[in-house]
């Protein structure tokens, strides 16, 4: 007796299309969750970074009679020494950078916290200051007696105890700026660059970087860290997708 012919176990076209549709639905549901989880992880890492900057600052204060450090401390060789390190003068993107010369380096060492994981250094609109990524956080310029210039013998650094509202005043924050005046940037080709201070008006351009789902990470004088929204009507509209704006005034002015 002949056996009945066996049927082909392969999917029919309709079945295959149904499977593809189900997979597409699952991906559409899961992908936003994965993106959100990744963004939350980057924000958590950034908050950890900025807390460590705050801790290093407290150790500096303890070793320096509770005095704040200047934003810009000295001129060394062919560059300037800032709170975060030495940055060579010269063409944008070709400067050498040495973090070991920063004032809080002895209390920080190389713990890999100079860059925020949410700062996209590969973005086509990013312009480097140094030969590579240098620092992605900014110091509150209003805490430095000399502000953005070189300190003189007449400058007296502010005492930590003189800071009113230490739970509200930012010490460090996510920082960046749009540059439209240094090649390869131009007025017609604005680019985003690292910026090393945040201020209420020390720069012509907004310098807070709200890169964590339109929030910026902030370390406060009292040691805690958190996230803040931009000041109203302060967003830099030249590159609105880059989320550059100013921090609220009450978080900057002691």
C-alpha positions as CSV (number, residue, x, y, z in Angstrom):
1,X,0.0,0.0,0.0
2,X,1.4,3.4,-1.0
3,X,2.0,6.0,1.7
4,X,0.2,9.3,1.4
5,X,2.5,12.1,0.1
6,X,4.0,14.2,3.0
7,X,3.3,17.9,3.1
8,X,6.0,20.5,3.1
9,X,6.5,21.8,6.7
10,X,7.7,25.3,5.5
11,X,5.8,28.4,6.4
12,X,3.3,29.7,4.0
13,X,3.6,33.3,2.8
14,X,0.7,34.4,5.0
15,X,2.2,32.7,8.1
16,X,5.6,34.4,7.4
17,X,4.0,37.8,7.1
18,X,2.2,37.3,10.4
19,X,5.4,36.3,12.2
20,X,7.2,39.4,10.7
21,X,4.4,41.6,11.9
22,X,4.5,40.2,15.4
23,X,8.2,40.7,15.6
24,X,7.9,44.3,14.4
25,X,5.3,44.9,17.1
26,X,7.5,43.4,19.8
27,X,10.5,45.5,18.6
28,X,8.4,48.7,18.6
29,X,7.3,48.0,22.1
30,X,10.7,47.0,23.5
31,X,13.0,49.5,21.7
32,X,11.8,52.7,23.5
33,X,12.2,50.8,26.8
34,X,15.8,49.9,25.9
35,X,16.5,53.4,24.8
36,X,15.1,54.8,28.0
37,X,17.2,52.3,30.1
38,X,20.3,53.3,28.2
39,X,19.7,57.0,28.8
40,X,19.0,56.3,32.5
41,X,22.3,54.4,32.8
42,X,24.2,57.3,31.2
43,X,22.5,59.8,33.5
44,X,23.3,57.7,36.6
45,X,27.0,57.5,35.5
46,X,27.1,61.2,34.9
47,X,25.7,61.9,38.4
48,X,28.3,59.6,39.9
49,X,31.0,61.4,37.9
50,X,29.9,64.8,39.1
51,X,29.6,63.7,42.7
52,X,33.2,62.6,42.6
53,X,34.2,66.1,41.3
54,X,32.3,67.5,44.3
55,X,34.1,65.1,46.7
56,X,37.5,66.1,45.2
57,X,36.6,69.8,45.7
58,X,35.8,69.2,49.4
59,X,39.2,67.5,49.9
60,X,40.8,70.6,48.2
61,X,38.9,72.9,50.5
62,X,40.0,70.9,53.6
63,X,43.6,71.3,52.4
64,X,43.3,75.0,51.6
65,X,41.6,76.7,54.6
66,X,38.1,76.2,53.1
67,X,38.8,78.5,50.2
68,X,37.3,78.0,46.7
69,X,39.7,77.4,43.8
70,X,39.9,79.8,40.8
71,X,38.6,78.9,37.4
72,X,41.9,79.9,35.8
73,X,45.0,79.7,37.9
74,X,48.1,80.3,35.8
75,X,49.9,80.6,32.5
76,X,52.4,77.7,31.9
77,X,54.5,77.4,28.8
78,X,52.3,77.9,25.7
79,X,49.0,77.2,27.5
80,X,46.8,78.0,30.4
81,X,46.1,76.0,33.6
82,X,42.5,75.8,34.5
83,X,40.7,74.0,37.4
84,X,40.4,70.9,35.2
85,X,44.0,70.9,33.8
86,X,46.4,72.5,31.4
87,X,45.2,73.3,27.9
88,X,47.6,74.3,25.2
89,X,47.0,77.5,23.1
90,X,46.6,77.1,19.4
91,X,44.3,75.9,16.7
92,X,41.0,74.3,17.7
93,X,41.2,70.5,17.8
94,X,45.0,70.5,17.8
95,X,45.8,71.5,21.4
96,X,47.5,69.2,23.9
97,X,45.7,68.6,27.2
98,X,47.1,67.6,30.6
99,X,44.5,66.9,33.3
100,X,47.3,66.3,35.9
101,X,47.9,70.0,36.2
102,X,44.4,70.8,37.4
103,X,44.0,72.1,40.9
104,X,41.8,69.2,42.1
105,X,43.8,66.5,40.3
106,X,45.7,65.5,43.5
107,X,42.3,64.7,45.1
108,X,40.8,63.1,42.0
109,X,43.5,61.2,40.2
110,X,42.6,59.3,37.0
111,X,39.2,57.9,37.8
112,X,37.8,58.3,34.3
113,X,35.3,61.0,35.1
114,X,36.3,63.8,32.8
115,X,33.7,62.9,30.2
116,X,29.9,62.5,30.5
117,X,28.8,59.3,28.6
118,X,25.9,61.3,27.2
119,X,28.1,63.9,25.5
120,X,28.2,62.8,21.9
121,X,31.8,63.5,20.8
122,X,31.2,61.8,17.4
123,X,28.3,64.1,16.5
124,X,28.9,65.8,13.1
125,X,28.2,69.2,14.8
126,X,30.8,68.6,17.5
127,X,34.1,70.7,17.4
128,X,36.9,69.5,19.7
129,X,39.0,72.0,21.7
130,X,41.9,69.7,22.3
131,X,43.3,66.8,20.2
132,X,40.5,64.7,21.7
133,X,37.8,64.9,24.4
134,X,39.1,66.9,27.3
135,X,36.4,67.7,29.9
136,X,32.7,67.7,29.7
137,X,31.8,69.5,32.9
138,X,31.8,73.2,33.9
139,X,32.7,75.0,37.1
140,X,30.3,77.6,38.5
141,X,32.2,80.8,37.4
142,X,30.5,82.8,40.1
143,X,32.4,80.9,42.8
144,X,35.8,82.1,41.4
145,X,36.9,85.5,42.7
146,X,38.9,86.1,39.5
147,X,36.1,84.7,37.3
148,X,37.4,83.9,33.8
149,X,40.6,85.9,34.1
150,X,43.9,85.2,35.7
151,X,43.8,85.8,39.5
152,X,46.0,88.6,40.9
153,X,47.4,89.1,44.4
154,X,44.4,91.3,45.2
155,X,41.9,88.5,44.6
156,X,40.7,86.8,47.7
157,X,39.1,83.5,47.1
158,X,35.7,83.0,48.6
159,X,35.3,80.8,51.7
160,X,33.0,77.9,51.5
161,X,31.3,79.1,54.7
162,X,30.4,82.3,52.9
163,X,28.2,80.5,50.4
164,X,24.6,81.1,51.2
165,X,22.2,78.3,50.3
166,X,24.8,75.6,49.7
167,X,22.1,73.1,48.9
168,X,21.0,75.2,46.0
169,X,24.2,76.6,44.6
170,X,25.9,74.6,41.8
171,X,29.5,73.7,42.0
172,X,29.7,71.8,38.7
173,X,27.3,71.1,35.9
174,X,27.1,69.5,32.5
175,X,28.5,72.2,30.2
176,X,29.0,72.9,26.5
177,X,28.6,75.9,24.2
178,X,27.9,76.7,20.6
179,X,30.9,78.2,18.8
180,X,30.4,80.3,15.7
181,X,33.7,82.2,15.7
182,X,36.6,79.7,15.7
183,X,37.4,77.6,12.6
184,X,36.1,75.1,11.6
185,X,33.0,76.8,13.1
186,X,31.6,79.9,11.6
187,X,28.5,82.1,11.8
188,X,27.0,80.0,9.0
189,X,28.2,76.7,10.5
190,X,27.8,76.8,14.3
191,X,29.3,73.8,16.2
192,X,29.1,72.5,19.7
193,X,32.2,72.4,21.8
194,X,33.2,71.5,25.4
195,X,32.9,74.4,27.8
196,X,34.6,74.5,31.2
197,X,32.4,76.8,33.2
198,X,28.7,77.6,33.7
199,X,27.5,81.1,34.4
200,X,24.6,83.4,34.4
201,X,26.2,85.9,32.1
202,X,30.0,85.4,31.9
203,X,29.7,84.1,28.3
204,X,27.7,85.6,25.5
205,X,26.3,82.2,24.8
206,X,24.3,79.7,26.9
207,X,26.8,77.2,28.4
208,X,24.6,74.6,30.3
209,X,24.2,71.3,28.5
210,X,20.9,69.7,29.1
211,X,21.9,66.4,27.6
212,X,20.0,64.0,29.8
213,X,16.5,64.1,28.3
214,X,16.6,67.9,28.5
215,X,18.0,68.0,32.0
216,X,21.6,68.8,33.2
217,X,23.4,67.0,36.0
218,X,24.6,69.3,38.8
219,X,26.9,68.9,41.8
220,X,26.0,71.3,44.6
221,X,28.2,72.9,47.3
222,X,26.9,70.7,50.1
223,X,28.0,67.6,48.3
224,X,24.8,66.2,46.8
225,X,24.0,65.9,43.1
226,X,20.8,66.1,41.0
227,X,19.3,67.2,37.8
228,X,17.9,70.6,36.8
229,X,15.8,72.0,34.0
230,X,17.0,75.0,31.9
231,X,16.2,78.5,32.8
232,X,13.1,79.7,30.9
233,X,13.7,81.3,27.5
234,X,17.4,80.6,27.7
235,X,17.7,77.9,25.1
236,X,20.2,78.5,22.2
237,X,18.0,78.2,19.2
238,X,20.8,78.0,16.6
239,X,21.1,74.3,17.3
240,X,17.9,73.5,19.3
241,X,18.4,69.8,19.1
242,X,21.7,70.1,21.1
243,X,19.8,71.2,24.2
244,X,22.0,74.1,25.2
245,X,20.7,76.7,27.6
246,X,21.5,78.5,30.9
247,X,21.2,77.0,34.3
248,X,18.6,78.8,36.5
249,X,20.1,82.0,38.1
250,X,19.2,80.9,41.6
251,X,21.5,77.8,41.1
252,X,24.4,79.9,40.1
253,X,24.6,83.2,42.0
254,X,25.6,82.7,45.7
